[in-house]
Amino acid sequence: MANNLKMEKKILIKQLVALGWSFRRIEKETGIHRETVSKYGLQVLDNHQDDDSSPSSSLNGSTTQNPDNSSGTVHSRSLSAKYNQIICDKLSQGLQAKRIYQDLVSEQGFSDSYDSVKRYVRFLKKTSPKVYARIHTPPGREAQVDFGKGAPTLRDGRWEKTWLFKMVLSHSRHSYEEAVWKQDVESFIRCHEHAFDSFGGVPFVIRLDNLKSGVLKASLYEPELNPAYASFARHAGFVPLPCLPRRPEHKGKVESGIGYTKKNALKGLKFGSLEEQNAHLRAWNQTWARTRIHGTTKRQVWDVFVKYERSALQPLPEKAFPYFSISTRTVHPDGHVEVDRAYYSVPHRFVGQKLIVHYNAEWVKVFSGTERVAYHRKSGPGHFQSDRSHLPQYKTFSQQEYTQKLLTDVRQIGSSCHKWATQALSVRGCLALRSIQGVIRLTGKYDPSKVDCACGKAITLNAYRYHTVKLLCEDSLDTRVYGPEKIHDLLQEHEIIRPLDQYDELVNSSFQNQE
């Protein structure tokens, strides 16, 4: 039989030997002769005879219990014991047996089964149990909050899941429960307010899990709170204290409280509306939750709350928290951001940048990092809220200030240009402002002296329009041949032009002939 043993039988023998079974027991259980069992079983023992890393090994070398030995006698050690230190390190990192097995296979070439690792991990946990310290909290000092699954509830003709919010006062274990549709920030904050109203005060510290409603980014040393929740904490007067990542035991009171509520108050129930579920939770709390003798304190929850904790809470805020939404907006080229189809100005230096906007039904606040750069009252769709101080200085001039600025600029071009601009304003009024602005821009294309000369020629022509000065700058009237003092003579007296008195005689003779 030893010569013709099938592969699955060989594997079975090796696995049973690795589990610590004796050869005699294997023969009895499988029917395979003991000599055949020893042939394959000794291979397993030889592979591990020099392995003394098992935590179950006795210091004096005597026979001891092993996690893979179900008979109580050690004939072989677990294959996992060879990797004792690696497994212990991974357990200290919080890894589970399945992950440790996967890492051993991929990193160490581990060839034994997952069950072997699982048994060894279970053995290590029994020999080195994790120790927890119980925290005792003074009255009114702390509350713990979290979400759990609520009961199915009818909504628009369909059964939908709900979320169970629970806040537990750490000293008395008195609690508040509320079912909500969503775990968003506003629901989270409003549930806090309702819990505080129910308690008649505010705890000094709120210990919460790293859910997004309260904590944007979980961190061991510097968790980042949700801005709306942080603002609410300042408004209500409590300190939000996020738990360490993956440490639910740090808020064990609310963790066990949610389990108690789900099993005792909601299990097996369905409700026709959210209001019906919350009415049931209030009645359950008053009838059962607060009147029970707590398993840890050995005292009635309501009695401890009334005698010791209620008076130790901080007073309630004078008014409800003005909840606000948070979003990111890009500043338009006109210096405004769009919120709910209305437009609000920000300082012009932020054009094209992305800013954080806090807004509600009453106001809009715009932030660059932690700096508030704009504040506006909320407007309706299509309306603009503009602050003149957000515009560049040249955009905020009055007409008089703008006129003075233009005259200052043309004075730098030349005296003729300044004189032309002054006379243009006296002749055309405010219509001349854009013409003056155009003349100033001509200095970007032509030499300022040429622009000043053209303005002097325009004065002699009584021409106070931008296009005239531009044509003069372009030499349309051949200013290279005729200086500005010749242009007037050219137009008034010339050999091909008759004297004016001859035109007068022609006109008079024409009238006489008609008579």
Contacts in CASP RR format, 6 or more apart in sequence:
PFRMAT RR
TARGET T0000
AUTHOR 0000-0000-0000
METHOD contacts of the structure
MODEL  1
MANNLKMEKKILIKQLVALGWSFRRIEKETGIHRETVSKYGLQVLDNHQD
DDSSPSSSLNGSTTQNPDNSSGTVHSRSLSAKYNQIICDKLSQGLQAKRI
YQDLVSEQGFSDSYDSVKRYVRFLKKTSPKVYARIHTPPGREAQVDFGKG
APTLRDGRWEKTWLFKMVLSHSRHSYEEAVWKQDVESFIRCHEHAFDSFG
GVPFVIRLDNLKSGVLKASLYEPELNPAYASFARHAGFVPLPCLPRRPEH
KGKVESGIGYTKKNALKGLKFGSLEEQNAHLRAWNQTWARTRIHGTTKRQ
VWDVFVKYERSALQPLPEKAFPYFSISTRTVHPDGHVEVDRAYYSVPHRF
VGQKLIVHYNAEWVKVFSGTERVAYHRKSGPGHFQSDRSHLPQYKTFSQQ
EYTQKLLTDVRQIGSSCHKWATQALSVRGCLALRSIQGVIRLTGKYDPSK
VDCACGKAITLNAYRYHTVKLLCEDSLDTRVYGPEKIHDLLQEHEIIRPL
DQYDELVNSSFQNQE
1 32 0 8 1.000
1 33 0 8 1.000
1 36 0 8 1.000
2 33 0 8 1.000
2 35 0 8 1.000
2 36 0 8 1.000
2 39 0 8 1.000
5 32 0 8 1.000
5 36 0 8 1.000
5 40 0 8 1.000
9 30 0 8 1.000
9 32 0 8 1.000
10 40 0 8 1.000
12 30 0 8 1.000
13 26 0 8 1.000
13 30 0 8 1.000
13 32 0 8 1.000
13 36 0 8 1.000
13 37 0 8 1.000
13 40 0 8 1.000
13 41 0 8 1.000
14 40 0 8 1.000
14 41 0 8 1.000
14 43 0 8 1.000
14 44 0 8 1.000
15 113 0 8 1.000
16 26 0 8 1.000
16 29 0 8 1.000
16 30 0 8 1.000
17 23 0 8 1.000
17 26 0 8 1.000
17 37 0 8 1.000
17 40 0 8 1.000
17 41 0 8 1.000
17 44 0 8 1.000
17 45 0 8 1.000
17 75 0 8 1.000
17 76 0 8 1.000
18 44 0 8 1.000
18 68 0 8 1.000
18 76 0 8 1.000
18 78 0 8 1.000
18 79 0 8 1.000
18 112 0 8 1.000
18 116 0 8 1.000
19 68 0 8 1.000
19 69 0 8 1.000
19 70 0 8 1.000
19 76 0 8 1.000
20 66 0 8 1.000
20 68 0 8 1.000
20 69 0 8 1.000
20 70 0 8 1.000
20 71 0 8 1.000
20 73 0 8 1.000
20 74 0 8 1.000
20 75 0 8 1.000
20 76 0 8 1.000
21 29 0 8 1.000
21 70 0 8 1.000
21 71 0 8 1.000
21 75 0 8 1.000
22 71 0 8 1.000
22 73 0 8 1.000
22 75 0 8 1.000
23 34 0 8 1.000
23 37 0 8 1.000
23 38 0 8 1.000
23 41 0 8 1.000
23 75 0 8 1.000
24 34 0 8 1.000
25 71 0 8 1.000
26 32 0 8 1.000
26 34 0 8 1.000
26 37 0 8 1.000
27 33 0 8 1.000
27 34 0 8 1.000
27 37 0 8 1.000
30 37 0 8 1.000
44 76 0 8 1.000
45 75 0 8 1.000
45 76 0 8 1.000
48 76 0 8 1.000
48 77 0 8 1.000
48 79 0 8 1.000
48 82 0 8 1.000
51 77 0 8 1.000
51 81 0 8 1.000
51 82 0 8 1.000
53 81 0 8 1.000
53 82 0 8 1.000
53 84 0 8 1.000
53 85 0 8 1.000
54 66 0 8 1.000
54 77 0 8 1.000
54 78 0 8 1.000
54 81 0 8 1.000
54 84 0 8 1.000
55 81 0 8 1.000
55 84 0 8 1.000
55 123 0 8 1.000
55 124 0 8 1.000
55 127 0 8 1.000
56 64 0 8 1.000
56 65 0 8 1.000
56 66 0 8 1.000
56 67 0 8 1.000
56 74 0 8 1.000
56 77 0 8 1.000
56 81 0 8 1.000
56 123 0 8 1.000
57 64 0 8 1.000
57 77 0 8 1.000
58 64 0 8 1.000
63 73 0 8 1.000
63 74 0 8 1.000
64 74 0 8 1.000
65 72 0 8 1.000
65 74 0 8 1.000
66 72 0 8 1.000
66 74 0 8 1.000
66 77 0 8 1.000
66 78 0 8 1.000
66 123 0 8 1.000
67 78 0 8 1.000
67 119 0 8 1.000
67 120 0 8 1.000
67 122 0 8 1.000
67 123 0 8 1.000
68 76 0 8 1.000
68 77 0 8 1.000
68 78 0 8 1.000
68 80 0 8 1.000
68 116 0 8 1.000
68 119 0 8 1.000
68 120 0 8 1.000
69 75 0 8 1.000
78 112 0 8 1.000
78 116 0 8 1.000
78 119 0 8 1.000
78 120 0 8 1.000
79 110 0 8 1.000
79 111 0 8 1.000
79 112 0 8 1.000
79 116 0 8 1.000
80 87 0 8 1.000
80 104 0 8 1.000
80 110 0 8 1.000
80 112 0 8 1.000
80 116 0 8 1.000
80 117 0 8 1.000
80 119 0 8 1.000
80 120 0 8 1.000
81 120 0 8 1.000
83 104 0 8 1.000
83 108 0 8 1.000
83 110 0 8 1.000
86 104 0 8 1.000
86 108 0 8 1.000
87 100 0 8 1.000
87 104 0 8 1.000
87 117 0 8 1.000
87 120 0 8 1.000
87 121 0 8 1.000
87 124 0 8 1.000
88 124 0 8 1.000
90 99 0 8 1.000
90 100 0 8 1.000
90 103 0 8 1.000
91 100 0 8 1.000
91 121 0 8 1.000
91 124 0 8 1.000
91 125 0 8 1.000
94 246 0 8 1.000
95 103 0 8 1.000
97 114 0 8 1.000
97 117 0 8 1.000
97 118 0 8 1.000
97 121 0 8 1.000
97 122 0 8 1.000
98 114 0 8 1.000
98 118 0 8 1.000
100 117 0 8 1.000
100 121 0 8 1.000
101 110 0 8 1.000
101 114 0 8 1.000
101 117 0 8 1.000
101 118 0 8 1.000
104 110 0 8 1.000
104 117 0 8 1.000
110 117 0 8 1.000
132 249 0 8 1.000
135 170 0 8 1.000
137 170 0 8 1.000
137 171 0 8 1.000
138 171 0 8 1.000
138 312 0 8 1.000
139 171 0 8 1.000
139 172 0 8 1.000
139 308 0 8 1.000
139 309 0 8 1.000
139 311 0 8 1.000
139 312 0 8 1.000
140 169 0 8 1.000
140 171 0 8 1.000
140 203 0 8 1.000
140 204 0 8 1.000
140 309 0 8 1.000
140 312 0 8 1.000
140 313 0 8 1.000
141 170 0 8 1.000
141 171 0 8 1.000
141 203 0 8 1.000
141 204 0 8 1.000
141 205 0 8 1.000
141 312 0 8 1.000
142 169 0 8 1.000
142 170 0 8 1.000
142 171 0 8 1.000
142 203 0 8 1.000
142 204 0 8 1.000
142 205 0 8 1.000
142 206 0 8 1.000
142 207 0 8 1.000
143 167 0 8 1.000
143 168 0 8 1.000
143 169 0 8 1.000
143 170 0 8 1.000
143 195 0 8 1.000
143 203 0 8 1.000
143 205 0 8 1.000
143 206 0 8 1.000
143 207 0 8 1.000
144 167 0 8 1.000
144 168 0 8 1.000
144 170 0 8 1.000
144 206 0 8 1.000
144 207 0 8 1.000
144 208 0 8 1.000
144 251 0 8 1.000
144 252 0 8 1.000
144 253 0 8 1.000
144 254 0 8 1.000
145 165 0 8 1.000
145 166 0 8 1.000
145 167 0 8 1.000
145 168 0 8 1.000
145 192 0 8 1.000
145 195 0 8 1.000
145 206 0 8 1.000
145 207 0 8 1.000
145 208 0 8 1.000
145 209 0 8 1.000
145 254 0 8 1.000
146 166 0 8 1.000
146 208 0 8 1.000
146 209 0 8 1.000
146 211 0 8 1.000
146 251 0 8 1.000
146 254 0 8 1.000
146 255 0 8 1.000
146 258 0 8 1.000
147 163 0 8 1.000
147 164 0 8 1.000
147 165 0 8 1.000
147 166 0 8 1.000
147 183 0 8 1.000
147 211 0 8 1.000
148 163 0 8 1.000
148 164 0 8 1.000
148 165 0 8 1.000
148 166 0 8 1.000
148 258 0 8 1.000
148 262 0 8 1.000
149 161 0 8 1.000
149 162 0 8 1.000
149 163 0 8 1.000
149 164 0 8 1.000
149 262 0 8 1.000
150 161 0 8 1.000
150 162 0 8 1.000
150 163 0 8 1.000
150 164 0 8 1.000
150 179 0 8 1.000
150 262 0 8 1.000
150 266 0 8 1.000
150 277 0 8 1.000
151 162 0 8 1.000
151 179 0 8 1.000
151 266 0 8 1.000
151 268 0 8 1.000
151 269 0 8 1.000
151 270 0 8 1.000
151 271 0 8 1.000
151 277 0 8 1.000
152 159 0 8 1.000
152 160 0 8 1.000
152 161 0 8 1.000
152 162 0 8 1.000
152 270 0 8 1.000
152 271 0 8 1.000
153 159 0 8 1.000
153 160 0 8 1.000
153 161 0 8 1.000
153 162 0 8 1.000
153 179 0 8 1.000
153 270 0 8 1.000
153 271 0 8 1.000
153 272 0 8 1.000
153 273 0 8 1.000
153 274 0 8 1.000
153 276 0 8 1.000
153 277 0 8 1.000
154 160 0 8 1.000
154 270 0 8 1.000
154 271 0 8 1.000
154 272 0 8 1.000
154 273 0 8 1.000
155 181 0 8 1.000
155 273 0 8 1.000
155 274 0 8 1.000
159 270 0 8 1.000
160 181 0 8 1.000
162 179 0 8 1.000
162 180 0 8 1.000
162 181 0 8 1.000
162 274 0 8 1.000
162 277 0 8 1.000
163 179 0 8 1.000
163 180 0 8 1.000
163 181 0 8 1.000
163 182 0 8 1.000
163 183 0 8 1.000
164 177 0 8 1.000
164 178 0 8 1.000
164 179 0 8 1.000
164 258 0 8 1.000
164 261 0 8 1.000
164 262 0 8 1.000
164 266 0 8 1.000
165 177 0 8 1.000
165 178 0 8 1.000
165 179 0 8 1.000
165 180 0 8 1.000
165 187 0 8 1.000
165 188 0 8 1.000
165 191 0 8 1.000
165 195 0 8 1.000
166 175 0 8 1.000
166 176 0 8 1.000
166 177 0 8 1.000
166 254 0 8 1.000
166 257 0 8 1.000
166 258 0 8 1.000
166 261 0 8 1.000
167 175 0 8 1.000
167 176 0 8 1.000
167 191 0 8 1.000
167 192 0 8 1.000
167 195 0 8 1.000
167 254 0 8 1.000
168 174 0 8 1.000
168 175 0 8 1.000
168 253 0 8 1.000
168 254 0 8 1.000
168 257 0 8 1.000
169 175 0 8 1.000
169 199 0 8 1.000
169 203 0 8 1.000
169 305 0 8 1.000
169 309 0 8 1.000
170 207 0 8 1.000
170 253 0 8 1.000
171 304 0 8 1.000
171 308 0 8 1.000
171 309 0 8 1.000
172 297 0 8 1.000
172 301 0 8 1.000
172 304 0 8 1.000
172 305 0 8 1.000
172 308 0 8 1.000
172 309 0 8 1.000
173 253 0 8 1.000
173 294 0 8 1.000
173 296 0 8 1.000
173 297 0 8 1.000
173 301 0 8 1.000
173 304 0 8 1.000
174 199 0 8 1.000
174 290 0 8 1.000
174 301 0 8 1.000
174 302 0 8 1.000
174 304 0 8 1.000
174 305 0 8 1.000
174 309 0 8 1.000
175 257 0 8 1.000
175 261 0 8 1.000
175 285 0 8 1.000
175 289 0 8 1.000
175 290 0 8 1.000
176 194 0 8 1.000
176 195 0 8 1.000
176 198 0 8 1.000
176 199 0 8 1.000
176 285 0 8 1.000
177 261 0 8 1.000
177 265 0 8 1.000
177 281 0 8 1.000
177 282 0 8 1.000
177 284 0 8 1.000
177 285 0 8 1.000
177 289 0 8 1.000
178 191 0 8 1.000
178 194 0 8 1.000
178 195 0 8 1.000
178 278 0 8 1.000
178 281 0 8 1.000
179 274 0 8 1.000
179 277 0 8 1.000
179 278 0 8 1.000
179 281 0 8 1.000
180 187 0 8 1.000
180 191 0 8 1.000
180 274 0 8 1.000
181 187 0 8 1.000
181 274 0 8 1.000
183 211 0 8 1.000
183 212 0 8 1.000
183 213 0 8 1.000
184 213 0 8 1.000
185 213 0 8 1.000
185 214 0 8 1.000
185 226 0 8 1.000
185 228 0 8 1.000
185 229 0 8 1.000
186 228 0 8 1.000
186 323 0 8 1.000
187 213 0 8 1.000
188 211 0 8 1.000
188 213 0 8 1.000
188 214 0 8 1.000
188 229 0 8 1.000
189 228 0 8 1.000
189 229 0 8 1.000
189 232 0 8 1.000
189 321 0 8 1.000
189 323 0 8 1.000
190 323 0 8 1.000
192 206 0 8 1.000
192 232 0 8 1.000
192 236 0 8 1.000
193 236 0 8 1.000
193 320 0 8 1.000
193 321 0 8 1.000
196 202 0 8 1.000
196 236 0 8 1.000
196 316 0 8 1.000
197 316 0 8 1.000
199 310 0 8 1.000
199 313 0 8 1.000
200 310 0 8 1.000
200 313 0 8 1.000
200 316 0 8 1.000
201 310 0 8 1.000
201 313 0 8 1.000
201 314 0 8 1.000
201 315 0 8 1.000
201 316 0 8 1.000
202 236 0 8 1.000
202 237 0 8 1.000
202 238 0 8 1.000
202 313 0 8 1.000
202 314 0 8 1.000
202 315 0 8 1.000
202 316 0 8 1.000
202 317 0 8 1.000
203 238 0 8 1.000
203 313 0 8 1.000
203 314 0 8 1.000
204 238 0 8 1.000
204 239 0 8 1.000
204 314 0 8 1.000
205 238 0 8 1.000
205 239 0 8 1.000
205 241 0 8 1.000
206 233 0 8 1.000
206 238 0 8 1.000
206 239 0 8 1.000
206 240 0 8 1.000
206 241 0 8 1.000
207 241 0 8 1.000
207 242 0 8 1.000
207 243 0 8 1.000
207 250 0 8 1.000
207 251 0 8 1.000
207 254 0 8 1.000
208 214 0 8 1.000
208 215 0 8 1.000
208 240 0 8 1.000
208 241 0 8 1.000
208 242 0 8 1.000
208 243 0 8 1.000
208 251 0 8 1.000
209 215 0 8 1.000
209 242 0 8 1.000
209 243 0 8 1.000
209 248 0 8 1.000
209 251 0 8 1.000
210 218 0 8 1.000
210 223 0 8 1.000
210 242 0 8 1.000
210 243 0 8 1.000
210 245 0 8 1.000
212 226 0 8 1.000
213 226 0 8 1.000
213 229 0 8 1.000
214 225 0 8 1.000
214 226 0 8 1.000
214 229 0 8 1.000
214 240 0 8 1.000
214 242 0 8 1.000
215 223 0 8 1.000
215 224 0 8 1.000
215 225 0 8 1.000
215 226 0 8 1.000
215 229 0 8 1.000
215 242 0 8 1.000
216 224 0 8 1.000
216 225 0 8 1.000
216 226 0 8 1.000
216 227 0 8 1.000
217 223 0 8 1.000
217 224 0 8 1.000
218 242 0 8 1.000
218 245 0 8 1.000
219 245 0 8 1.000
220 244 0 8 1.000
220 245 0 8 1.000
223 242 0 8 1.000
225 233 0 8 1.000
225 240 0 8 1.000
225 242 0 8 1.000
227 326 0 8 1.000
227 358 0 8 1.000
228 323 0 8 1.000
228 324 0 8 1.000
228 325 0 8 1.000
228 326 0 8 1.000
228 358 0 8 1.000
229 240 0 8 1.000
230 240 0 8 1.000
231 321 0 8 1.000
231 324 0 8 1.000
232 321 0 8 1.000
232 323 0 8 1.000
233 239 0 8 1.000
233 240 0 8 1.000
235 317 0 8 1.000
235 321 0 8 1.000
236 317 0 8 1.000
236 321 0 8 1.000
237 314 0 8 1.000
237 317 0 8 1.000
238 314 0 8 1.000
243 250 0 8 1.000
243 251 0 8 1.000
244 250 0 8 1.000
248 255 0 8 1.000
249 255 0 8 1.000
260 289 0 8 1.000
261 281 0 8 1.000
261 289 0 8 1.000
264 284 0 8 1.000
264 288 0 8 1.000
264 289 0 8 1.000
265 280 0 8 1.000
265 281 0 8 1.000
265 284 0 8 1.000
265 288 0 8 1.000
265 289 0 8 1.000
266 277 0 8 1.000
266 281 0 8 1.000
269 280 0 8 1.000
271 277 0 8 1.000
271 280 0 8 1.000
289 301 0 8 1.000
290 300 0 8 1.000
290 301 0 8 1.000
290 302 0 8 1.000
290 305 0 8 1.000
291 300 0 8 1.000
291 301 0 8 1.000
291 302 0 8 1.000
292 300 0 8 1.000
292 301 0 8 1.000
293 299 0 8 1.000
293 300 0 8 1.000
294 300 0 8 1.000
294 301 0 8 1.000
297 304 0 8 1.000
322 360 0 8 1.000
322 362 0 8 1.000
323 360 0 8 1.000
324 358 0 8 1.000
324 359 0 8 1.000
324 360 0 8 1.000
324 365 0 8 1.000
325 358 0 8 1.000
325 359 0 8 1.000
325 360 0 8 1.000
326 356 0 8 1.000
326 357 0 8 1.000
326 358 0 8 1.000
327 339 0 8 1.000
327 356 0 8 1.000
327 357 0 8 1.000
327 359 0 8 1.000
328 354 0 8 1.000
328 355 0 8 1.000
328 356 0 8 1.000
328 357 0 8 1.000
329 337 0 8 1.000
329 338 0 8 1.000
329 339 0 8 1.000
329 354 0 8 1.000
329 355 0 8 1.000
329 357 0 8 1.000
329 366 0 8 1.000
330 337 0 8 1.000
330 352 0 8 1.000
330 353 0 8 1.000
330 354 0 8 1.000
330 355 0 8 1.000
331 337 0 8 1.000
331 346 0 8 1.000
331 350 0 8 1.000
331 351 0 8 1.000
331 352 0 8 1.000
331 353 0 8 1.000
331 354 0 8 1.000
331 355 0 8 1.000
332 338 0 8 1.000
332 343 0 8 1.000
332 351 0 8 1.000
332 352 0 8 1.000
333 351 0 8 1.000
333 352 0 8 1.000
335 345 0 8 1.000
335 346 0 8 1.000
335 348 0 8 1.000
335 350 0 8 1.000
335 351 0 8 1.000
335 390 0 8 1.000
336 343 0 8 1.000
336 344 0 8 1.000
336 345 0 8 1.000
336 346 0 8 1.000
336 384 0 8 1.000
336 386 0 8 1.000
337 343 0 8 1.000
337 344 0 8 1.000
337 346 0 8 1.000
337 355 0 8 1.000
337 357 0 8 1.000
337 366 0 8 1.000
339 357 0 8 1.000
339 359 0 8 1.000
339 364 0 8 1.000
340 359 0 8 1.000
340 378 0 8 1.000
340 380 0 8 1.000
340 381 0 8 1.000
341 380 0 8 1.000
341 381 0 8 1.000
341 382 0 8 1.000
342 378 0 8 1.000
342 379 0 8 1.000
342 380 0 8 1.000
342 381 0 8 1.000
342 382 0 8 1.000
342 383 0 8 1.000
342 384 0 8 1.000
342 385 0 8 1.000
343 382 0 8 1.000
343 383 0 8 1.000
343 384 0 8 1.000
343 385 0 8 1.000
344 364 0 8 1.000
344 366 0 8 1.000
344 374 0 8 1.000
344 376 0 8 1.000
344 379 0 8 1.000
344 384 0 8 1.000
344 385 0 8 1.000
345 374 0 8 1.000
345 376 0 8 1.000
345 384 0 8 1.000
345 385 0 8 1.000
345 386 0 8 1.000
345 387 0 8 1.000
345 390 0 8 1.000
345 391 0 8 1.000
346 355 0 8 1.000
346 366 0 8 1.000
346 373 0 8 1.000
346 374 0 8 1.000
346 390 0 8 1.000
347 373 0 8 1.000
347 374 0 8 1.000
347 389 0 8 1.000
347 390 0 8 1.000
348 390 0 8 1.000
348 391 0 8 1.000
348 392 0 8 1.000
348 395 0 8 1.000
350 368 0 8 1.000
350 373 0 8 1.000
353 368 0 8 1.000
355 366 0 8 1.000
355 367 0 8 1.000
355 368 0 8 1.000
355 373 0 8 1.000
356 366 0 8 1.000
356 367 0 8 1.000
356 368 0 8 1.000
356 369 0 8 1.000
357 364 0 8 1.000
357 365 0 8 1.000
357 366 0 8 1.000
357 367 0 8 1.000
358 364 0 8 1.000
358 365 0 8 1.000
358 366 0 8 1.000
358 367 0 8 1.000
359 365 0 8 1.000
359 378 0 8 1.000
360 378 0 8 1.000
361 378 0 8 1.000
362 377 0 8 1.000
362 378 0 8 1.000
363 375 0 8 1.000
363 376 0 8 1.000
363 377 0 8 1.000
363 378 0 8 1.000
364 374 0 8 1.000
364 375 0 8 1.000
364 376 0 8 1.000
364 377 0 8 1.000
364 378 0 8 1.000
364 385 0 8 1.000
365 372 0 8 1.000
365 374 0 8 1.000
365 375 0 8 1.000
366 372 0 8 1.000
366 373 0 8 1.000
366 374 0 8 1.000
366 375 0 8 1.000
367 373 0 8 1.000
374 387 0 8 1.000
374 390 0 8 1.000
376 385 0 8 1.000
376 387 0 8 1.000
377 385 0 8 1.000
379 385 0 8 1.000
388 396 0 8 1.000
389 396 0 8 1.000
394 405 0 8 1.000
397 405 0 8 1.000
399 430 0 8 1.000
399 433 0 8 1.000
402 433 0 8 1.000
403 425 0 8 1.000
403 433 0 8 1.000
406 421 0 8 1.000
406 433 0 8 1.000
406 436 0 8 1.000
406 437 0 8 1.000
406 440 0 8 1.000
407 418 0 8 1.000
407 421 0 8 1.000
407 422 0 8 1.000
407 436 0 8 1.000
409 440 0 8 1.000
410 417 0 8 1.000
410 418 0 8 1.000
410 420 0 8 1.000
410 421 0 8 1.000
410 436 0 8 1.000
410 439 0 8 1.000
410 440 0 8 1.000
411 417 0 8 1.000
411 418 0 8 1.000
412 448 0 8 1.000
413 439 0 8 1.000
413 440 0 8 1.000
413 443 0 8 1.000
413 448 0 8 1.000
413 451 0 8 1.000
413 452 0 8 1.000
413 455 0 8 1.000
414 448 0 8 1.000
414 452 0 8 1.000
414 455 0 8 1.000
415 452 0 8 1.000
416 452 0 8 1.000
416 453 0 8 1.000
416 455 0 8 1.000
416 456 0 8 1.000
416 459 0 8 1.000
417 439 0 8 1.000
417 451 0 8 1.000
417 452 0 8 1.000
417 455 0 8 1.000
417 456 0 8 1.000
419 455 0 8 1.000
419 456 0 8 1.000
419 459 0 8 1.000
420 439 0 8 1.000
420 455 0 8 1.000
420 456 0 8 1.000
420 458 0 8 1.000
420 459 0 8 1.000
420 464 0 8 1.000
420 469 0 8 1.000
421 432 0 8 1.000
421 436 0 8 1.000
421 439 0 8 1.000
421 455 0 8 1.000
423 459 0 8 1.000
423 464 0 8 1.000
424 432 0 8 1.000
424 435 0 8 1.000
424 436 0 8 1.000
424 464 0 8 1.000
425 432 0 8 1.000
425 433 0 8 1.000
425 436 0 8 1.000
427 464 0 8 1.000
428 435 0 8 1.000
428 464 0 8 1.000
432 464 0 8 1.000
434 466 0 8 1.000
435 464 0 8 1.000
435 465 0 8 1.000
435 466 0 8 1.000
438 466 0 8 1.000
439 451 0 8 1.000
439 455 0 8 1.000
439 466 0 8 1.000
439 469 0 8 1.000
442 451 0 8 1.000
442 469 0 8 1.000
442 470 0 8 1.000
442 473 0 8 1.000
443 451 0 8 1.000
445 473 0 8 1.000
446 473 0 8 1.000
450 473 0 8 1.000
451 469 0 8 1.000
451 473 0 8 1.000
453 472 0 8 1.000
453 479 0 8 1.000
453 484 0 8 1.000
454 469 0 8 1.000
454 470 0 8 1.000
454 472 0 8 1.000
454 473 0 8 1.000
454 479 0 8 1.000
455 469 0 8 1.000
456 484 0 8 1.000
457 472 0 8 1.000
457 477 0 8 1.000
457 479 0 8 1.000
457 483 0 8 1.000
457 484 0 8 1.000
457 487 0 8 1.000
458 464 0 8 1.000
458 468 0 8 1.000
458 469 0 8 1.000
458 472 0 8 1.000
460 484 0 8 1.000
460 487 0 8 1.000
460 488 0 8 1.000
461 468 0 8 1.000
461 487 0 8 1.000
463 469 0 8 1.000
471 477 0 8 1.000
472 479 0 8 1.000
477 487 0 8 1.000
482 490 0 8 1.000
END
